[in-house]
Amino acid sequence: MSFQDIRAEVGADKILAVSKLQPVAKIRDLYNLGQRRFGENYVQEALEKQEQLQDLSDIEWHLIGHLQKNKAKHVVGKFHLIHSVDSLELAQTLNRQCESKNVNQRILIQVNLAKEESKSGFDKQSILTNWKELCQLPHLSIEGFMTMPPLTETGEEVRPYFKELRELQQKLANSTELARHPLKTLSMGTSNDFRVAIQEGANLVRLGTILFGARN
Ligand SMILES: *Cc1c(COP(=O)(O)O)cnc(C)c1O
C-alpha cells in the first residue's frame, strides 16, 4: 500500500509515523508528502534527528519507547507527547524535571494489559491505585492511554486488548480528579493490527514498517 492509500483509509490526523532506526532522509520524504507526526523510541537517536530536521518547523515529535528515569531531564519539553509513561516514579520524575525547566509535558499512560513480563506499562489495577496521584502532578497533562499488545499472527487476536483500553478510558473519563486532563487519546495499533485498533476506537495508530519498510 502507498502512503496516500493508507492516509486516505486511516485519516491524516490519526497516523503517527514510527521512524525509529530509519534514516532522516526517509522522514523528510514522508514529511514532503504531508506527514507531520513522527514517533521515536530511543532518546539519543530522537534528539539527533530533531537537530538534523530543525528546518521542518511544524514537525511533531512523539516519544513512544521505554524511557529510563535518568533520561527524563533530556526529554521534557522536547516532545509533543510522551506515550510511554509506565510507572508512577517515572511520572513523578518527569514532573520534577518540568518544574525545574518551567515547562509542562503532555503524556499518555502506557498500559500492559496482557501483563507480559517483557513489556513495560502499568497493569490495570495499578493505574486505578495510582490514578489520583498521577492526576495531581501539576506539570503533566494526561492526554490518554497507550498500549502495545502481545505479538500475534493476526490483528484479530488482539482485539480484546484494544477494547479493554477503550473501556478503561471511558471508566476514568468520569473520575472527578480529571478536570485538567483531556484523556481523549487512545494510542493503539501498529502495522500489524491498525485496522482492528481503529474499529475499537484508536485515534492514534503507530505505523512503522508499513510506511517505511523494514528497519535497519
Ligand atoms: C516500533 C514500534 C511501533 C511500530 O511497529 P511497526 O510494526 O513497524 O508498525 C509501534 N509502537 C511501538 C511502541 C514501537 O516500538
The ligand as an SDF file (V2000), in Angstrom:
LIG
                    3D

 15 15  0  0  0  0  0  0  0  0999 V2000
    8.3120    0.0320   16.5610 C   0  0  0  0  0  0  0  0  0  0  0  0
    7.0510    0.3570   17.2330 C   0  0  0  0  0  0  0  0  0  0  0  0
    5.8580    0.5440   16.5050 C   0  0  0  0  0  0  0  0  0  0  0  0
    5.7500    0.3400   15.0020 C   0  0  0  0  0  0  0  0  0  0  0  0
    5.6970   -1.0140   14.6890 O   0  0  0  0  0  0  0  0  0  0  0  0
    5.5000   -1.4790   13.1390 P   0  0  0  0  0  0  0  0  0  0  0  0
    5.1810   -2.9280   13.2750 O   0  0  0  0  0  0  0  0  0  0  0  0
    6.7820   -1.2330   12.4430 O   0  0  0  0  0  0  0  0  0  0  0  0
    4.3740   -0.6970   12.5810 O   0  0  0  0  0  0  0  0  0  0  0  0
    4.7290    0.9250   17.2040 C   0  0  0  0  0  0  0  0  0  0  0  0
    4.7440    1.1020   18.5500 N   0  0  0  0  0  0  0  0  0  0  0  0
    5.8710    0.9330   19.2700 C   0  0  0  0  0  0  0  0  0  0  0  0
    5.8230    1.1520   20.7490 C   0  0  0  0  0  0  0  0  0  0  0  0
    7.0450    0.5620   18.6470 C   0  0  0  0  0  0  0  0  0  0  0  0
    8.1450    0.3730   19.3920 O   0  0  0  0  0  0  0  0  0  0  0  0
  1  2  1  0
  2  3  1  0
  2 14  2  0
  3  4  1  0
  3 10  2  0
  4  5  1  0
  5  6  1  0
  6  7  2  0
  6  8  1  0
  6  9  1  0
 10 11  1  0
 11 12  2  0
 12 13  1  0
 12 14  1  0
 14 15  1  0
M  END
$$$$
